[in-house]
Amino acid sequence: MQKNLLLIVCLLSVFFLKAQPFVLSQDAEISVLTIGPGSSLNDAFGHNAFRIKDSSNNLDIVFDYGRYDFDAPNFYLNFAQGKLNYSIGDSRFYDFLKFYIWQNRTVKEQVLNLTQTEKQRLLSYLLNTIKPENKEYLYDFFYDNCATKIRDVLEIIKKNEIQFNEPQGFKQETFRTLIQDNLNRNSWGSFGIDLALGSVIDKKATGYEFMFLPKFIFEFFGNATLLNSDKKLVKQTNILNKKTKTPEDNLFITSPLAVFGIIGLMVLFITFKDFKNQRRTHWLDVSLFGLTGIIGILILLLWFATDHKSTHQNYNLLWACALNLLVIYQLFRKKVSAWFVRYLKFLVILLCLMLLHWILGVQVFAIGLIPFLVALIIRYLYLIHFFKKVY
């Protein structure tokens, strides 16, 4: 009974807070929460939130950006097109913390060094933003997400008086490296990112841009100072929950490297048998041209048919050539056209260019692709050899 009564009181206080201007007491504290990575891909990079705590007014509430609704109309289509709106939400602090404890994720708190006026201004800003007509925004993984929103809002409140200093031992990294540092490189999540995101994320990020990841919000906020002052932005750091170690469930046999390794070995084995018997396995060639062509079309759509900036200039097209779908009919003919042999040489050149791009750092590709790419170039070379004998 008492628990239900407390819940009602808290809900009413939140409603009251949103319904009319609310004055924080001198005891009020505002902090930034940083949640560590979770077990699935969508929470592998962590999360950030604002906490407003005012014991004198029995208030303890969390505001966080980056919420989305799976039931929204055309959710998956909008997500694929880069047109999905995310929103800000609020929760009772102990419900928020309880959820992440249940998920076994680390939760850190940084109490901010704000004046009473700034605390009130931040609360008013959040209450205005959470109104139905203001709460949604167009999400961008690198420049407008749950972490960058925390930084950007705080800069507005502090009127750009925050000096973000680089942590000790700071070293510039590319956006791709920063992402992959949070993932197992031989995982399907990592593979999908390297396949879908283009060379635009292989440029080096500035220290300021590092803060698209929640863990760097924690690091840079901890080192930030206030302009024209020796005061630090964070006056106190608390560990609210610490993740307990659990066994990692990583089966190599189901990983991209293993799966594409098996496919690559199969392609090499069939190619070897074809070479010995001076023949060509039609279904294998049709499968390879069909697969690479379809993937190439998907990459082109992500590049040109969506608003995602990070999918631009994707040189995975050098191995996943969309043109393969247009020339696949040649593989059904008893005798291919002479130009098709030249096209096969073109495909080999593209694969060599891909290797050059990788070596020069223009774009980093998925390591799981390596055995498949080796098999693909050998198959192309065999087809050139085989068709040349026909003429």
Salt bridges, closest charged atoms under 4 A:
ASP43 OD2 - ARG105 NH1 3.60
ASP60 OD2 - ARG51 NH2 2.68
ASP64 OD2 - HIS47 NE2 2.91
ASP64 OD1 - ARG67 NH2 2.81
ASP90 OD1 - LYS18 NZ 2.93
ASP95 OD2 - ARG92 NH1 2.97
GLU109 OE2 - ARG51 NH1 2.88
GLU118 OE1 - LYS158 NZ 2.95
ASP144 OD1 - LYS149 NZ 3.36
ASP152 OD1 - ARG151 NE 2.93
GLU173 OE2 - LYS171 NZ 3.58
ASP194 OD1 - ARG176 NH1 2.90
ASP194 OD2 - ARG185 NH2 3.01
ASP202 OD2 - ARG176 NH2 2.78
ASP274 OD1 - ARG279 NE 3.22
ASP274 OD2 - ARG379 NH1 3.01
ASP285 OD2 - ARG280 NH1 3.01
ASP285 OD1 - ARG379 NE 2.75
